[in-house]
Amino acid sequence: MSGFWGYLNSVGEGSVGAAEIRAEAWALGGRHRGEVLEGARAELAGGGHSPHRTALLKAVVRNQLALAAKAP
């Protein structure tokens, strides 16, 4: 893939894999004293991230919300 579509694919949320989401959640937990969701939201609010990092943080937020919805 090249050109415009290759660019969109490289920076879009579709380029964020499940393993990358888990690794980022683990790192966020370490940086934010176990508060993964709050940490991801805080880092998103801080801005200044690459498009890929922004997509990754948003994916972590969605993942954490989905996990919370499944919890009893």
mmCIF file of the N, C-alpha and C atoms, coordinates in Angstrom:
data_MODEL
# 
_entry.id   MODEL 
# 
loop_
_atom_site.group_PDB 
_atom_site.id 
_atom_site.type_symbol 
_atom_site.label_atom_id 
_atom_site.label_alt_id 
_atom_site.label_comp_id 
_atom_site.label_asym_id 
_atom_site.label_entity_id 
_atom_site.label_seq_id 
_atom_site.pdbx_PDB_ins_code 
_atom_site.Cartn_x 
_atom_site.Cartn_y 
_atom_site.Cartn_z 
_atom_site.occupancy 
_atom_site.B_iso_or_equiv 
_atom_site.pdbx_formal_charge 
_atom_site.auth_seq_id 
_atom_site.auth_comp_id 
_atom_site.auth_asym_id 
_atom_site.auth_atom_id 
_atom_site.pdbx_PDB_model_num 
ATOM 1   N N  . MET A 1 1  ? 0.838   -1.169 0.000  1.00 0.00 ? 1  MET A N  1 
ATOM 2   C CA . MET A 1 1  ? 0.000   0.000  0.000  1.00 0.00 ? 1  MET A CA 1 
ATOM 3   C C  . MET A 1 1  ? 0.885   1.233  0.000  1.00 0.00 ? 1  MET A C  1 
ATOM 4   N N  . SER A 1 2  ? 0.488   2.214  -0.793 1.00 0.00 ? 2  SER A N  1 
ATOM 5   C CA . SER A 1 2  ? 1.275   3.441  -0.824 1.00 0.00 ? 2  SER A CA 1 
ATOM 6   C C  . SER A 1 2  ? 0.345   4.626  -0.997 1.00 0.00 ? 2  SER A C  1 
ATOM 7   N N  . GLY A 1 3  ? 0.925   5.796  -0.940 1.00 0.00 ? 3  GLY A N  1 
ATOM 8   C CA . GLY A 1 3  ? 0.137   7.000  -1.120 1.00 0.00 ? 3  GLY A CA 1 
ATOM 9   C C  . GLY A 1 3  ? -0.775  7.285  0.054  1.00 0.00 ? 3  GLY A C  1 
ATOM 10  N N  . PHE A 1 4  ? -1.881  7.908  -0.271 1.00 0.00 ? 4  PHE A N  1 
ATOM 11  C CA . PHE A 1 4  ? -2.821  8.355  0.736  1.00 0.00 ? 4  PHE A CA 1 
ATOM 12  C C  . PHE A 1 4  ? -3.359  7.229  1.593  1.00 0.00 ? 4  PHE A C  1 
ATOM 13  N N  . TRP A 1 5  ? -3.762  6.112  0.986  1.00 0.00 ? 5  TRP A N  1 
ATOM 14  C CA . TRP A 1 5  ? -4.332  5.001  1.751  1.00 0.00 ? 5  TRP A CA 1 
ATOM 15  C C  . TRP A 1 5  ? -3.286  4.352  2.656  1.00 0.00 ? 5  TRP A C  1 
ATOM 16  N N  . GLY A 1 6  ? -2.068  4.274  2.198  1.00 0.00 ? 6  GLY A N  1 
ATOM 17  C CA . GLY A 1 6  ? -1.001  3.746  3.039  1.00 0.00 ? 6  GLY A CA 1 
ATOM 18  C C  . GLY A 1 6  ? -0.761  4.630  4.250  1.00 0.00 ? 6  GLY A C  1 
ATOM 19  N N  . TYR A 1 7  ? -0.817  5.936  4.027  1.00 0.00 ? 7  TYR A N  1 
ATOM 20  C CA . TYR A 1 7  ? -0.650  6.869  5.133  1.00 0.00 ? 7  TYR A CA 1 
ATOM 21  C C  . TYR A 1 7  ? -1.776  6.699  6.156  1.00 0.00 ? 7  TYR A C  1 
ATOM 22  N N  . LEU A 1 8  ? -3.012  6.670  5.685  1.00 0.00 ? 8  LEU A N  1 
ATOM 23  C CA . LEU A 1 8  ? -4.139  6.506  6.602  1.00 0.00 ? 8  LEU A CA 1 
ATOM 24  C C  . LEU A 1 8  ? -4.038  5.210  7.393  1.00 0.00 ? 8  LEU A C  1 
ATOM 25  N N  . ASN A 1 9  ? -3.645  4.144  6.740  1.00 0.00 ? 9  ASN A N  1 
ATOM 26  C CA . ASN A 1 9  ? -3.503  2.866  7.426  1.00 0.00 ? 9  ASN A CA 1 
ATOM 27  C C  . ASN A 1 9  ? -2.392  2.904  8.470  1.00 0.00 ? 9  ASN A C  1 
ATOM 28  N N  . SER A 1 10 ? -1.317  3.612  8.171  1.00 0.00 ? 10 SER A N  1 
ATOM 29  C CA . SER A 1 10 ? -0.180  3.642  9.095  1.00 0.00 ? 10 SER A CA 1 
ATOM 30  C C  . SER A 1 10 ? -0.449  4.465  10.340 1.00 0.00 ? 10 SER A C  1 
ATOM 31  N N  . VAL A 1 11 ? -1.323  5.461  10.251 1.00 0.00 ? 11 VAL A N  1 
ATOM 32  C CA . VAL A 1 11 ? -1.589  6.301  11.420 1.00 0.00 ? 11 VAL A CA 1 
ATOM 33  C C  . VAL A 1 11 ? -2.967  6.063  12.018 1.00 0.00 ? 11 VAL A C  1 
ATOM 34  N N  . GLY A 1 12 ? -3.774  5.264  11.378 1.00 0.00 ? 12 GLY A N  1 
ATOM 35  C CA . GLY A 1 12 ? -5.131  5.046  11.857 1.00 0.00 ? 12 GLY A CA 1 
ATOM 36  C C  . GLY A 1 12 ? -5.198  4.081  13.014 1.00 0.00 ? 12 GLY A C  1 
ATOM 37  N N  . GLU A 1 13 ? -6.369  4.012  13.611 1.00 0.00 ? 13 GLU A N  1 
ATOM 38  C CA . GLU A 1 13 ? -6.561  3.138  14.762 1.00 0.00 ? 13 GLU A CA 1 
ATOM 39  C C  . GLU A 1 13 ? -6.457  1.670  14.379 1.00 0.00 ? 13 GLU A C  1 
ATOM 40  N N  . GLY A 1 14 ? -6.658  1.348  13.124 1.00 0.00 ? 14 GLY A N  1 
ATOM 41  C CA . GLY A 1 14 ? -6.551  -0.031 12.684 1.00 0.00 ? 14 GLY A CA 1 
ATOM 42  C C  . GLY A 1 14 ? -5.147  -0.584 12.796 1.00 0.00 ? 14 GLY A C  1 
ATOM 43  N N  . SER A 1 15 ? -4.166  0.301  12.945 1.00 0.00 ? 15 SER A N  1 
ATOM 44  C CA . SER A 1 15 ? -2.782  -0.145 13.028 1.00 0.00 ? 15 SER A CA 1 
ATOM 45  C C  . SER A 1 15 ? -2.373  -0.488 14.461 1.00 0.00 ? 15 SER A C  1 
ATOM 46  N N  . VAL A 1 16 ? -3.297  -0.386 15.403 1.00 0.00 ? 16 VAL A N  1 
ATOM 47  C CA . VAL A 1 16 ? -3.003  -0.682 16.803 1.00 0.00 ? 16 VAL A CA 1 
ATOM 48  C C  . VAL A 1 16 ? -3.443  -2.109 17.096 1.00 0.00 ? 16 VAL A C  1 
ATOM 49  N N  . GLY A 1 17 ? -2.495  -2.939 17.464 1.00 0.00 ? 17 GLY A N  1 
ATOM 50  C CA . GLY A 1 17 ? -2.796  -4.343 17.732 1.00 0.00 ? 17 GLY A CA 1 
ATOM 51  C C  . GLY A 1 17 ? -3.120  -4.601 19.196 1.00 0.00 ? 17 GLY A C  1 
ATOM 52  N N  . ALA A 1 18 ? -3.714  -5.754 19.456 1.00 0.00 ? 18 ALA A N  1 
ATOM 53  C CA . ALA A 1 18 ? -4.116  -6.127 20.812 1.00 0.00 ? 18 ALA A CA 1 
ATOM 54  C C  . ALA A 1 18 ? -2.914  -6.208 21.751 1.00 0.00 ? 18 ALA A C  1 
ATOM 55  N N  . ALA A 1 19 ? -1.812  -6.759 21.268 1.00 0.00 ? 19 ALA A N  1 
ATOM 56  C CA . ALA A 1 19 ? -0.616  -6.868 22.117 1.00 0.00 ? 19 ALA A CA 1 
ATOM 57  C C  . ALA A 1 19 ? -0.071  -5.489 22.460 1.00 0.00 ? 19 ALA A C  1 
ATOM 58  N N  . GLU A 1 20 ? -0.137  -4.567 21.515 1.00 0.00 ? 20 GLU A N  1 
ATOM 59  C CA . GLU A 1 20 ? 0.339   -3.210 21.756 1.00 0.00 ? 20 GLU A CA 1 
ATOM 60  C C  . GLU A 1 20 ? -0.555  -2.506 22.791 1.00 0.00 ? 20 GLU A C  1 
ATOM 61  N N  . ILE A 1 21 ? -1.854  -2.765 22.725 1.00 0.00 ? 21 ILE A N  1 
ATOM 62  C CA . ILE A 1 21 ? -2.788  -2.185 23.688 1.00 0.00 ? 21 ILE A CA 1 
ATOM 63  C C  . ILE A 1 21 ? -2.489  -2.719 25.088 1.00 0.00 ? 21 ILE A C  1 
ATOM 64  N N  . ARG A 1 22 ? -2.280  -4.032 25.197 1.00 0.00 ? 22 ARG A N  1 
ATOM 65  C CA . ARG A 1 22 ? -1.966  -4.619 26.508 1.00 0.00 ? 22 ARG A CA 1 
ATOM 66  C C  . ARG A 1 22 ? -0.659  -4.057 27.065 1.00 0.00 ? 22 ARG A C  1 
ATOM 67  N N  . ALA A 1 23 ? 0.346   -3.932 26.224 1.00 0.00 ? 23 ALA A N  1 
ATOM 68  C CA . ALA A 1 23 ? 1.643   -3.410 26.674 1.00 0.00 ? 23 ALA A CA 1 
ATOM 69  C C  . ALA A 1 23 ? 1.512   -1.963 27.129 1.00 0.00 ? 23 ALA A C  1 
ATOM 70  N N  . GLU A 1 24 ? 0.756   -1.171 26.396 1.00 0.00 ? 24 GLU A N  1 
ATOM 71  C CA . GLU A 1 24 ? 0.580   0.231  26.786 1.00 0.00 ? 24 GLU A CA 1 
ATOM 72  C C  . GLU A 1 24 ? -0.227  0.345  28.075 1.00 0.00 ? 24 GLU A C  1 
ATOM 73  N N  . ALA A 1 25 ? -1.241  -0.499 28.247 1.00 0.00 ? 25 ALA A N  1 
ATOM 74  C CA . ALA A 1 25 ? -2.027  -0.493 29.483 1.00 0.00 ? 25 ALA A CA 1 
ATOM 75  C C  . ALA A 1 25 ? -1.126  -0.824 30.671 1.00 0.00 ? 25 ALA A C  1 
ATOM 76  N N  . TRP A 1 26 ? -0.247  -1.793 30.497 1.00 0.00 ? 26 TRP A N  1 
ATOM 77  C CA . TRP A 1 26 ? 0.683   -2.165 31.566 1.00 0.00 ? 26 TRP A CA 1 
ATOM 78  C C  . TRP A 1 26 ? 1.599   -0.986 31.901 1.00 0.00 ? 26 TRP A C  1 
ATOM 79  N N  . ALA A 1 27 ? 2.130   -0.319 30.868 1.00 0.00 ? 27 ALA A N  1 
ATOM 80  C CA . ALA A 1 27 ? 3.019   0.821  31.084 1.00 0.00 ? 27 ALA A CA 1 
ATOM 81  C C  . ALA A 1 27 ? 2.272   1.986  31.736 1.00 0.00 ? 27 ALA A C  1 
ATOM 82  N N  . LEU A 1 28 ? 1.047   2.232  31.309 1.00 0.00 ? 28 LEU A N  1 
ATOM 83  C CA . LEU A 1 28 ? 0.247   3.300  31.915 1.00 0.00 ? 28 LEU A CA 1 
ATOM 84  C C  . LEU A 1 28 ? -0.014  3.011  33.387 1.00 0.00 ? 28 LEU A C  1 
ATOM 85  N N  . GLY A 1 29 ? -0.300  1.751  33.699 1.00 0.00 ? 29 GLY A N  1 
ATOM 86  C CA . GLY A 1 29 ? -0.505  1.370  35.095 1.00 0.00 ? 29 GLY A CA 1 
ATOM 87  C C  . GLY A 1 29 ? 0.709   1.667  35.941 1.00 0.00 ? 29 GLY A C  1 
ATOM 88  N N  . GLY A 1 30 ? 1.877   1.438  35.387 1.00 0.00 ? 30 GLY A N  1 
ATOM 89  C CA . GLY A 1 30 ? 3.109   1.739  36.108 1.00 0.00 ? 30 GLY A CA 1 
ATOM 90  C C  . GLY A 1 30 ? 3.334   3.227  36.296 1.00 0.00 ? 30 GLY A C  1 
ATOM 91  N N  . ARG A 1 31 ? 3.025   3.999  35.277 1.00 0.00 ? 31 ARG A N  1 
ATOM 92  C CA . ARG A 1 31 ? 3.230   5.451  35.352 1.00 0.00 ? 31 ARG A CA 1 
ATOM 93  C C  . ARG A 1 31 ? 2.168   6.153  36.188 1.00 0.00 ? 31 ARG A C  1 
ATOM 94  N N  . HIS A 1 32 ? 0.985   5.569  36.265 1.00 0.00 ? 32 HIS A N  1 
ATOM 95  C CA . HIS A 1 32 ? -0.141  6.250  36.912 1.00 0.00 ? 32 HIS A CA 1 
ATOM 96  C C  . HIS A 1 32 ? -0.674  5.464  38.112 1.00 0.00 ? 32 HIS A C  1 
ATOM 97  N N  . ARG A 1 33 ? 0.218   4.784  38.811 1.00 0.00 ? 33 ARG A N  1 
ATOM 98  C CA . ARG A 1 33 ? -0.101  4.085  40.070 1.00 0.00 ? 33 ARG A CA 1 
ATOM 99  C C  . ARG A 1 33 ? -1.289  3.136  39.947 1.00 0.00 ? 33 ARG A C  1 
ATOM 100 N N  . GLY A 1 34 ? -1.312  2.379  38.859 1.00 0.00 ? 34 GLY A N  1 
ATOM 101 C CA . GLY A 1 34 ? -2.352  1.370  38.669 1.00 0.00 ? 34 GLY A CA 1 
ATOM 102 C C  . GLY A 1 34 ? -3.634  1.883  38.053 1.00 0.00 ? 34 GLY A C  1 
ATOM 103 N N  . GLU A 1 35 ? -3.738  3.158  37.841 1.00 0.00 ? 35 GLU A N  1 
ATOM 104 C CA . GLU A 1 35 ? -4.943  3.765  37.273 1.00 0.00 ? 35 GLU A CA 1 
ATOM 105 C C  . GLU A 1 35 ? -4.786  3.892  35.760 1.00 0.00 ? 35 GLU A C  1 
ATOM 106 N N  . VAL A 1 36 ? -5.013  2.800  35.061 1.00 0.00 ? 36 VAL A N  1 
ATOM 107 C CA . VAL A 1 36 ? -4.779  2.749  33.617 1.00 0.00 ? 36 VAL A CA 1 
ATOM 108 C C  . VAL A 1 36 ? -5.715  3.694  32.869 1.00 0.00 ? 36 VAL A C  1 
ATOM 109 N N  . LEU A 1 37 ? -7.006  3.602  33.130 1.00 0.00 ? 37 LEU A N  1 
ATOM 110 C CA . LEU A 1 37 ? -7.982  4.417  32.411 1.00 0.00 ? 37 LEU A CA 1 
ATOM 111 C C  . LEU A 1 37 ? -7.752  5.907  32.660 1.00 0.00 ? 37 LEU A C  1 
ATOM 112 N N  . GLU A 1 38 ? -7.584  6.271  33.904 1.00 0.00 ? 38 GLU A N  1 
ATOM 113 C CA . GLU A 1 38 ? -7.352  7.672  34.239 1.00 0.00 ? 38 GLU A CA 1 
ATOM 114 C C  . GLU A 1 38 ? -6.028  8.160  33.647 1.00 0.00 ? 38 GLU A C  1 
ATOM 115 N N  . GLY A 1 39 ? -5.031  7.296  33.647 1.00 0.00 ? 39 GLY A N  1 
ATOM 116 C CA . GLY A 1 39 ? -3.738  7.656  33.068 1.00 0.00 ? 39 GLY A CA 1 
ATOM 117 C C  . GLY A 1 39 ? -3.823  7.887  31.572 1.00 0.00 ? 39 GLY A C  1 
ATOM 118 N N  . ALA A 1 40 ? -4.539  7.019  30.879 1.00 0.00 ? 40 ALA A N  1 
ATOM 119 C CA . ALA A 1 40 ? -4.695  7.184  29.430 1.00 0.00 ? 40 ALA A CA 1 
ATOM 120 C C  . ALA A 1 40 ? -5.446  8.470  29.125 1.00 0.00 ? 40 ALA A C  1 
ATOM 121 N N  . ARG A 1 41 ? -6.491  8.737  29.888 1.00 0.00 ? 41 ARG A N  1 
ATOM 122 C CA . ARG A 1 41 ? -7.253  9.969  29.668 1.00 0.00 ? 41 ARG A CA 1 
ATOM 123 C C  . ARG A 1 41 ? -6.409  11.204 29.955 1.00 0.00 ? 41 ARG A C  1 
ATOM 124 N N  . ALA A 1 42 ? -5.606  11.155 31.000 1.00 0.00 ? 42 ALA A N  1 
ATOM 125 C CA . ALA A 1 42 ? -4.746  12.290 31.340 1.00 0.00 ? 42 ALA A CA 1 
ATOM 126 C C  . ALA A 1 42 ? -3.709  12.538 30.257 1.00 0.00 ? 42 ALA A C  1 
ATOM 127 N N  . GLU A 1 43 ? -3.122  11.460 29.750 1.00 0.00 ? 43 GLU A N  1 
ATOM 128 C CA . GLU A 1 43 ? -2.117  11.631 28.704 1.00 0.00 ? 43 GLU A CA 1 
ATOM 129 C C  . GLU A 1 43 ? -2.744  12.128 27.405 1.00 0.00 ? 43 GLU A C  1 
ATOM 130 N N  . LEU A 1 44 ? -3.959  11.680 27.101 1.00 0.00 ? 44 LEU A N  1 
ATOM 131 C CA . LEU A 1 44 ? -4.663  12.196 25.924 1.00 0.00 ? 44 LEU A CA 1 
ATOM 132 C C  . LEU A 1 44 ? -4.940  13.686 26.077 1.00 0.00 ? 44 LEU A C  1 
ATOM 133 N N  . ALA A 1 45 ? -5.361  14.083 27.265 1.00 0.00 ? 45 ALA A N  1 
ATOM 134 C CA . ALA A 1 45 ? -5.674  15.486 27.516 1.00 0.00 ? 45 ALA A CA 1 
ATOM 135 C C  . ALA A 1 45 ? -4.427  16.358 27.399 1.00 0.00 ? 45 ALA A C  1 
ATOM 136 N N  . GLY A 1 46 ? -3.269  15.778 27.701 1.00 0.00 ? 46 GLY A N  1 
ATOM 137 C CA . GLY A 1 46 ? -2.025  16.528 27.614 1.00 0.00 ? 46 GLY A CA 1 
ATOM 138 C C  . GLY A 1 46 ? -1.655  16.911 26.196 1.00 0.00 ? 46 GLY A C  1 
ATOM 139 N N  . GLY A 1 47 ? -2.121  16.122 25.236 1.00 0.00 ? 47 GLY A N  1 
ATOM 140 C CA . GLY A 1 47 ? -1.873  16.426 23.831 1.00 0.00 ? 47 GLY A CA 1 
ATOM 141 C C  . GLY A 1 47 ? -0.415  16.291 23.438 1.00 0.00 ? 47 GLY A C  1 
ATOM 142 N N  . GLY A 1 48 ? -0.140  16.709 22.222 1.00 0.00 ? 48 GLY A N  1 
ATOM 143 C CA . GLY A 1 48 ? 1.225   16.699 21.715 1.00 0.00 ? 48 GLY A CA 1 
ATOM 144 C C  . GLY A 1 48 ? 1.739   15.344 21.290 1.00 0.00 ? 48 GLY A C  1 
ATOM 145 N N  . HIS A 1 49 ? 0.853   14.378 21.066 1.00 0.00 ? 49 HIS A N  1 
ATOM 146 C CA . HIS A 1 49 ? 1.272   13.030 20.697 1.00 0.00 ? 49 HIS A CA 1 
ATOM 147 C C  . HIS A 1 49 ? 1.200   12.843 19.187 1.00 0.00 ? 49 HIS A C  1 
ATOM 148 N N  . SER A 1 50 ? 1.930   11.864 18.716 1.00 0.00 ? 50 SER A N  1 
ATOM 149 C CA . SER A 1 50 ? 1.835   11.486 17.310 1.00 0.00 ? 50 SER A CA 1 
ATOM 150 C C  . SER A 1 50 ? 0.454   10.896 17.059 1.00 0.00 ? 50 SER A C  1 
ATOM 151 N N  . PRO A 1 51 ? 0.017   10.855 15.810 1.00 0.00 ? 51 PRO A N  1 
ATOM 152 C CA . PRO A 1 51 ? -1.288  10.242 15.518 1.00 0.00 ? 51 PRO A CA 1 
ATOM 153 C C  . PRO A 1 51 ? -1.373  8.793  15.992 1.00 0.00 ? 51 PRO A C  1 
ATOM 154 N N  . HIS A 1 52 ? -0.275  8.043  15.854 1.00 0.00 ? 52 HIS A N  1 
ATOM 155 C CA . HIS A 1 52 ? -0.293  6.644  16.290 1.00 0.00 ? 52 HIS A CA 1 
ATOM 156 C C  . HIS A 1 52 ? -0.436  6.547  17.806 1.00 0.00 ? 52 HIS A C  1 
ATOM 157 N N  . ARG A 1 53 ? 0.275   7.370  18.533 1.00 0.00 ? 53 ARG A N  1 
ATOM 158 C CA . ARG A 1 53 ? 0.196   7.350  20.005 1.00 0.00 ? 53 ARG A CA 1 
ATOM 159 C C  . ARG A 1 53 ? -1.210  7.747  20.458 1.00 0.00 ? 53 ARG A C  1 
ATOM 160 N N  . THR A 1 54 ? -1.795  8.743  19.805 1.00 0.00 ? 54 THR A N  1 
ATOM 161 C CA . THR A 1 54 ? -3.164  9.148  20.129 1.00 0.00 ? 54 THR A CA 1 
ATOM 162 C C  . THR A 1 54 ? -4.127  7.992  19.894 1.00 0.00 ? 54 THR A C  1 
ATOM 163 N N  . ALA A 1 55 ? -3.976  7.306  18.761 1.00 0.00 ? 55 ALA A N  1 
ATOM 164 C CA . ALA A 1 55 ? -4.832  6.149  18.461 1.00 0.00 ? 55 ALA A CA 1 
ATOM 165 C C  . ALA A 1 55 ? -4.632  5.049  19.501 1.00 0.00 ? 55 ALA A C  1 
ATOM 166 N N  . LEU A 1 56 ? -3.397  4.842  19.922 1.00 0.00 ? 56 LEU A N  1 
ATOM 167 C CA . LEU A 1 56 ? -3.104  3.819  20.928 1.00 0.00 ? 56 LEU A CA 1 
ATOM 168 C C  . LEU A 1 56 ? -3.754  4.161  22.263 1.00 0.00 ? 56 LEU A C  1 
ATOM 169 N N  . LEU A 1 57 ? -3.636  5.396  22.695 1.00 0.00 ? 57 LEU A N  1 
ATOM 170 C CA . LEU A 1 57 ? -4.244  5.804  23.963 1.00 0.00 ? 57 LEU A CA 1 
ATOM 171 C C  . LEU A 1 57 ? -5.766  5.685  23.907 1.00 0.00 ? 57 LEU A C  1 
ATOM 172 N N  . LYS A 1 58 ? -6.361  6.060  22.783 1.00 0.00 ? 58 LYS A N  1 
ATOM 173 C CA . LYS A 1 58 ? -7.812  5.918  22.624 1.00 0.00 ? 58 LYS A CA 1 
ATOM 174 C C  . LYS A 1 58 ? -8.217  4.454  22.644 1.00 0.00 ? 58 LYS A C  1 
ATOM 175 N N  . ALA A 1 59 ? -7.404  3.602  22.049 1.00 0.00 ? 59 ALA A N  1 
ATOM 176 C CA . ALA A 1 59 ? -7.688  2.167  22.056 1.00 0.00 ? 59 ALA A CA 1 
ATOM 177 C C  . ALA A 1 59 ? -7.606  1.610  23.474 1.00 0.00 ? 59 ALA A C  1 
ATOM 178 N N  . VAL A 1 60 ? -6.668  2.087  24.261 1.00 0.00 ? 60 VAL A N  1 
ATOM 179 C CA . VAL A 1 60 ? -6.551  1.657  25.658 1.00 0.00 ? 60 VAL A CA 1 
ATOM 180 C C  . VAL A 1 60 ? -7.794  2.084  26.431 1.00 0.00 ? 60 VAL A C  1 
ATOM 181 N N  . VAL A 1 61 ? -8.263  3.305  26.207 1.00 0.00 ? 61 VAL A N  1 
ATOM 182 C CA . VAL A 1 61 ? -9.469  3.783  26.887 1.00 0.00 ? 61 VAL A CA 1 
ATOM 183 C C  . VAL A 1 61 ? -10.648 2.885  26.536 1.00 0.00 ? 61 VAL A C  1 
ATOM 184 N N  . ARG A 1 62 ? -10.851 2.608  25.245 1.00 0.00 ? 62 ARG A N  1 
ATOM 185 C CA . ARG A 1 62 ? -11.955 1.741  24.823 1.00 0.00 ? 62 ARG A CA 1 
ATOM 186 C C  . ARG A 1 62 ? -11.832 0.351  25.439 1.00 0.00 ? 62 ARG A C  1 
ATOM 187 N N  . ASN A 1 63 ? -10.625 -0.172 25.465 1.00 0.00 ? 63 ASN A N  1 
ATOM 188 C CA . ASN A 1 63 ? -10.382 -1.496 26.028 1.00 0.00 ? 63 ASN A CA 1 
ATOM 189 C C  . ASN A 1 63 ? -10.702 -1.536 27.520 1.00 0.00 ? 63 ASN A C  1 
ATOM 190 N N  . GLN A 1 64 ? -10.262 -0.530 28.244 1.00 0.00 ? 64 GLN A N  1 
ATOM 191 C CA . GLN A 1 64 ? -10.513 -0.484 29.680 1.00 0.00 ? 64 GLN A CA 1 
ATOM 192 C C  . GLN A 1 64 ? -12.003 -0.320 29.981 1.00 0.00 ? 64 GLN A C  1 
ATOM 193 N N  . LEU A 1 65 ? -12.705 0.472  29.179 1.00 0.00 ? 65 LEU A N  1 
ATOM 194 C CA . LEU A 1 65 ? -14.148 0.625  29.369 1.00 0.00 ? 65 LEU A CA 1 
ATOM 195 C C  . LEU A 1 65 ? -14.870 -0.689 29.085 1.00 0.00 ? 65 LEU A C  1 
ATOM 196 N N  . ALA A 1 66 ? -14.427 -1.410 28.057 1.00 0.00 ? 66 ALA A N  1 
ATOM 197 C CA . ALA A 1 66 ? -15.031 -2.705 27.742 1.00 0.00 ? 66 ALA A CA 1 
ATOM 198 C C  . ALA A 1 66 ? -14.783 -3.709 28.858 1.00 0.00 ? 66 ALA A C  1 
ATOM 199 N N  . LEU A 1 67 ? -13.583 -3.717 29.410 1.00 0.00 ? 67 LEU A N  1 
ATOM 200 C CA . LEU A 1 67 ? -13.285 -4.623 30.528 1.00 0.00 ? 67 LEU A CA 1 
ATOM 201 C C  . LEU A 1 67 ? -14.133 -4.283 31.751 1.00 0.00 ? 67 LEU A C  1 
ATOM 202 N N  . ALA A 1 68 ? -14.317 -2.990 32.015 1.00 0.00 ? 68 ALA A N  1 
ATOM 203 C CA . ALA A 1 68 ? -15.126 -2.584 33.164 1.00 0.00 ? 68 ALA A CA 1 
ATOM 204 C C  . ALA A 1 68 ? -16.588 -2.982 32.972 1.00 0.00 ? 68 ALA A C  1 
ATOM 205 N N  . ALA A 1 69 ? -17.069 -2.930 31.743 1.00 0.00 ? 69 ALA A N  1 
ATOM 206 C CA . ALA A 1 69 ? -18.465 -3.295 31.463 1.00 0.00 ? 69 ALA A CA 1 
ATOM 207 C C  . ALA A 1 69 ? -18.700 -4.789 31.657 1.00 0.00 ? 69 ALA A C  1 
ATOM 208 N N  . LYS A 1 70 ? -17.665 -5.586 31.449 1.00 0.00 ? 70 LYS A N  1 
ATOM 209 C CA . LYS A 1 70 ? -17.780 -7.049 31.612 1.00 0.00 ? 70 LYS A CA 1 
ATOM 210 C C  . LYS A 1 70 ? -17.646 -7.500 33.061 1.00 0.00 ? 70 LYS A C  1 
ATOM 211 N N  . ALA A 1 71 ? -17.069 -6.650 33.888 1.00 0.00 ? 71 ALA A N  1 
ATOM 212 C CA . ALA A 1 71 ? -16.840 -7.030 35.295 1.00 0.00 ? 71 ALA A CA 1 
ATOM 213 C C  . ALA A 1 71 ? -18.172 -7.183 36.023 1.00 0.00 ? 71 ALA A C  1 
ATOM 214 N N  . PRO A 1 72 ? -18.247 -8.160 36.922 1.00 0.00 ? 72 PRO A N  1 
ATOM 215 C CA . PRO A 1 72 ? -19.510 -8.372 37.661 1.00 0.00 ? 72 PRO A CA 1 
ATOM 216 C C  . PRO A 1 72 ? -19.820 -7.262 38.620 1.00 0.00 ? 72 PRO A C  1 
# 
